[in-house]
Amino acid sequence: MGSSVRELAGATPATRDRYVDLLRVASLGTVVLGHWLMAAVTSDGVGNLLAVVPGLQLLTWVLQIMPVFFFVGGFSHALSYRSLLRKRPGGSTDSVYAAFLRARLQRLLRPTMVFVLVWGAAALIVQLLGGGGGLTGVTLRLVTQPLWFIGIYLAMVAFTPPLLKLHGRYGWGAFAALAGAAAAVDVLRFAAGVPYLEFLNFAFVWLAVHQLGFLGADGRIRRPVLLAGGGLAAAAALVALGPYPLSMVGMPGERISNMAPPTLALLCHGIWLVGAVELLRAPGSRLVARPRVWRTVVAANGIAMTAFLWHLTAMLGVYGAMLALDVPLPEPATGAWWAQVPVRIAVAAGVTAALVAVFRTFERRAPVVPGRGAGSAPVAALGVTLTLLGVLGLSMVGYGGLLEGHTALLIAVRVSAPAAVAMALGGWLLVERAGR
């Protein structure tokens, strides 16, 4: 492991933007740490620290950093797709699209499908043995929730080629169109009361942030201070004067969430974060140029998705062990609770590391070369659509109530966990087949 990391770090081309790799690791790490910190587990169930102490919701304006990950995604997708286009002597656009999907999704979907299958088998065994109540039942419902992020990311990868073409033609205008569409959806939602339109902002908001990644890849974010200041001011005004809540993450029981579906306020939050990380580009680039720091970033990038997938499993496992051993669980936000936080996080990190050691091999990526054939793009598009729907469906329904046929509403169709798993696996196999 150590020697391979040194070799990879040493072989890094001088042209690589190492700061983007640092942002990828830092954003996922912040999400993991935030989940561990926000969990307020007692013997009565699982709550949210931000609901217990509403004043802490202001911290989400810094710690809700998922927009940075999607910005980095846009940056990387632009470079990857253009690279494949240059490497396709005589290849069709269809074959390049299929190869692009497989190349970008391989390290994402392989560990995800392993996670889905392992937890599916565990859930089935637990419920066949008569379990599934208490914290176990909560765990079966919660462990799949982070999969929403993977579903959204799949959509971004799928839409990269057409949106990159629009970016090449219109630049900032393409971003403005997506941002304007997100604003229009919120106006129709809140001012005119038009139902169901709000779900369009799952696409418009996150794709707008993704579009900023294209602009970053082309060096067209020349005044990040305007993005940071303007985005922060706009988000603050929307929260102060509009119907938007303070928290930039979903809160239990709230009537309106900035996250599900995303709102214009969350888009402005994403804009300010993108501006902020671009303002920090110079010192961040100097930091990651240090050999030891770069080796750490390379090592972390190699396991980041596996750690993200299993971090809730580790956290809930720690709480489960505490309950089984009769370790007192103080009331959230009390002095005793805060005193336990460093220990709980350290143990959760250790359990996550052990799970990463078991499953990290599935995150390794094989080289993908675009073929010369045609006609594989429709198969790849169908595959990524099925995978997206399956992953999103599983994030909503969870693994609780498997034997009872529990379902959740996905868009306009009710979906069960087995159906969601079947869609995700079938779609993944189609993407793999089309990209070979």
WOKA-V462454 format. One record per backbone hydrogen bond with DSSP energy under -1.0 kcal/mol. NH is the residue of the N-H (numbers start at 1). CO is the residue of the C=O. E is the energy in kcal/mol with one decimal. If there is no record, write none. Layout:
NH,CO,E  NH,CO,E
This chain:
5,1,-2.2  6,2,-2.1  7,3,-2.4  8,4,-2.6  9,5,-3.0  10,6,-2.6  11,7,-1.7  12,9,-1.1  16,13,-1.4  18,16,-1.3  22,18,-2.1  23,19,-2.3  24,20,-2.1  25,21,-2.1  26,22,-2.8  27,23,-2.7  28,24,-1.9  29,25,-2.5  30,26,-2.1  31,27,-2.0  32,28,-2.4  33,29,-2.4  34,30,-2.5  35,31,-2.3  36,32,-2.2  37,33,-2.2  38,34,-2.6  39,35,-1.4  40,47,-2.0  42,45,-2.9  45,42,-1.2  47,40,-2.6  49,38,-3.1  51,48,-1.2  52,48,-1.5  53,49,-2.7  56,53,-2.2  57,54,-2.0  59,56,-1.8  60,57,-1.5  61,58,-1.7  62,59,-1.9  63,59,-2.8  64,60,-1.8  65,63,-1.9  68,65,-1.4  69,65,-1.0  70,66,-1.9  71,67,-2.2  72,68,-2.5  73,69,-2.1  74,70,-2.1  75,71,-2.1  76,72,-2.6  77,73,-3.0  78,74,-2.0  79,75,-1.5  80,76,-2.6  81,77,-2.7  82,78,-1.9  83,79,-2.0  84,80,-2.2  85,81,-2.0  86,82,-1.8  87,83,-1.3  91,88,-1.3  96,92,-1.9  97,93,-2.4  98,94,-2.2  99,95,-2.4  100,96,-2.7  101,97,-2.5  102,98,-2.2  103,99,-2.7  104,100,-2.7  105,101,-2.1  106,102,-1.6  109,105,-3.7  110,106,-2.0  112,108,-1.0  113,109,-3.1  114,110,-1.8  115,111,-2.2  116,112,-2.6  117,113,-2.5  118,114,-2.8  119,115,-2.5  120,116,-2.0  121,117,-2.5  122,118,-2.3  123,119,-2.7  124,120,-2.1  125,121,-2.3  126,122,-2.6  127,123,-2.3  128,124,-2.3  129,125,-1.7  130,127,-1.1  131,126,-2.8  136,133,-1.1  137,133,-1.0  138,134,-1.8  139,135,-2.6  140,136,-2.4  141,137,-1.2  142,138,-2.5  143,139,-2.6  145,142,-1.8  147,144,-1.9  148,145,-1.9  149,146,-1.3  151,147,-2.2  152,148,-2.3  153,149,-2.2  154,150,-2.2  155,151,-1.5  156,152,-1.8  157,153,-2.3  158,154,-2.5  159,155,-2.1  163,159,-2.2  164,160,-2.9  165,161,-1.8  166,162,-2.0  167,163,-2.3  168,164,-2.4  169,165,-1.4  170,166,-3.2  171,167,-2.3  173,170,-2.2  174,171,-1.2  175,171,-1.0  176,172,-2.7  177,173,-2.0  178,174,-1.8  179,175,-2.7  180,176,-2.7  181,177,-2.1  182,178,-2.1  183,179,-2.1  184,180,-2.5  185,181,-2.2  186,182,-1.8  187,183,-2.2  188,184,-2.5  189,185,-2.1  190,186,-3.1  191,187,-2.3  192,187,-1.2  194,188,-2.8  199,196,-1.4  200,197,-2.3  201,198,-1.5  202,199,-1.5  203,200,-1.3  204,200,-2.2  205,201,-1.5  207,203,-2.6  208,204,-1.6  209,205,-1.8  210,206,-2.3  211,207,-2.2  212,208,-1.3  215,211,-1.8  216,212,-2.3  217,213,-2.4  218,214,-1.5  219,216,-1.4  220,215,-3.0  222,220,-1.2  226,223,-1.4  227,223,-1.1  228,224,-3.0  229,225,-2.6  230,226,-2.4  231,227,-2.6  232,228,-2.1  233,229,-2.4  234,230,-2.5  235,231,-2.5  236,232,-2.4  237,233,-2.3  238,234,-2.5  239,235,-2.2  240,236,-2.5  241,237,-2.7  242,238,-2.0  254,251,-1.5  263,258,-1.3  267,263,-1.8  268,264,-2.5  269,265,-2.1  270,266,-2.5  271,267,-2.4  272,268,-2.3  273,269,-2.0  274,270,-2.4  275,271,-2.3  276,272,-2.2  277,273,-2.7  278,274,-1.9  279,275,-1.9  280,276,-1.3  281,278,-1.2  284,280,-2.5  285,281,-2.8  286,282,-2.0  287,283,-2.1  288,284,-2.3  290,287,-1.4  294,290,-2.8  295,291,-2.4  296,292,-1.8  297,293,-2.2  298,294,-2.6  299,295,-2.4  300,296,-2.5  301,297,-2.6  302,298,-1.4  303,300,-1.2  307,303,-2.6  308,304,-2.4  309,305,-2.4  310,306,-1.8  311,307,-1.1  314,310,-2.1  315,311,-2.3  316,312,-2.9  317,313,-2.0  318,314,-2.1  319,315,-2.0  320,316,-2.5  321,317,-2.3  322,318,-2.1  323,319,-2.3  324,320,-2.5  325,321,-2.1  326,323,-1.2  327,322,-3.0  334,331,-1.7  338,334,-2.5  339,335,-1.9  340,336,-1.2  344,340,-2.7  345,341,-2.7  346,342,-2.2  347,343,-2.5  348,344,-2.6  349,345,-2.5  350,346,-1.9  351,347,-2.5  352,348,-2.5  353,349,-2.3  354,350,-1.8  355,351,-2.3  356,352,-2.7  357,353,-2.2  358,354,-1.4  359,355,-2.3  360,356,-2.5  362,359,-1.6  363,360,-2.1  364,361,-1.1  380,376,-2.4  381,377,-2.9  382,378,-2.4  383,379,-2.5  384,380,-2.7  385,381,-1.9  386,382,-2.5  387,383,-2.5  388,384,-2.4  389,385,-2.5  390,386,-2.6  391,387,-2.8  392,388,-2.6  393,389,-2.5  394,390,-2.3  395,391,-2.1  396,392,-1.3  397,393,-2.5  398,394,-2.2  399,140,-3.0  405,402,-1.2  406,401,-2.5  408,415,-2.0  410,413,-3.4  413,410,-2.5  415,408,-3.0  420,416,-2.4  421,417,-2.7  422,418,-2.4  423,419,-2.3  424,420,-2.5  425,421,-2.8  426,422,-2.6  427,423,-2.6  428,424,-2.2  429,425,-2.2  430,426,-1.7  431,427,-2.2  432,428,-2.5  433,429,-2.5  434,430,-2.7  435,431,-1.9
